[in-house]
Amino acid sequence: MAARKELVRILGDRYRQAGRKEKSNILDELVKVTGYHRKHATRLLNQGCQVRPDATRKGNRIYDDAVREALIILWETSDRICGKRLKAILPSLVEAMERHGHLSLGEEVRGRVLQASAATKDRLLAPAREKTGKKRRRRDPSGSVRKRVPVRTFGDWGEVRPGFFEGDFVAHCGGSLAERGRRRHPLSSVRF
């Protein structure tokens, strides 16, 4: 970035004093070297050497280490579920864990744990997830189950022979057909 800023500063002086054709050549050169979009490069060259301060954010962190530690405990308790699901169960989980003496949070920490968005929870839990070293995967069924249950793909259904059809008819006459007497349902004699 420092090299790009220096290049913009040097070319910017030439660009502002150049004619139309020379401006186009300078712009082509800058775009080729830096990879900037042409419109962005034009703006940089026109504004001169105005450098924005670094984008470091200053201020107090809302979610400190106490909130992170509480979230890690709650996340481990809930079997390491994702942030969206964690946010949904946190109110009842925090209340139950405090009631049974497994967790004790101050009012400020408790409020921040509950107010954090799902994305913030995921961001705060990212270091703990990396420490576990493995990602949770859905387990495949065991070999014995795979051998017992035949699975057919689209290509396996090339058979021409007809199969069978099962139907279930619902009588809307109450709990029992005996109440209707000996009268048969009109569809009871249909065969497939």
Number of C-alpha atoms within 10 A of each C-alpha: 7 7 9 13 14 12 15 22 19 14 19 25 14 15 22 13 10 13 10 9 9 13 19 14 12 19 20 13 13 22 17 12 11 14 10 14 11 14 10 11 19 19 11 19 24 14 13 16 15 10 10 6 6 6 6 6 6 6 6 7 7 9 15 12 12 15 21 18 14 17 21 20 13 21 19 11 12 15 9 16 15 15 19 13 12 22 19 12 13 18 14 10 17 19 14 13 14 13 11 9 9 10 15 15 14 8 9 9 18 18 12 15 24 18 14 17 15 16 13 14 24 19 14 21 19 12 11 16 15 10 8 9 8 8 8 9 6 6 6 8 8 8 8 8 10 11 9 8 8 8 8 8 7 6 6 8 8 7 7 6 5 6 6 5 7 6 8 5 8 7 11 8 10 9 8 9 14 10 10 11 7 8 9 10 12 7 9 8 8 7 8 7
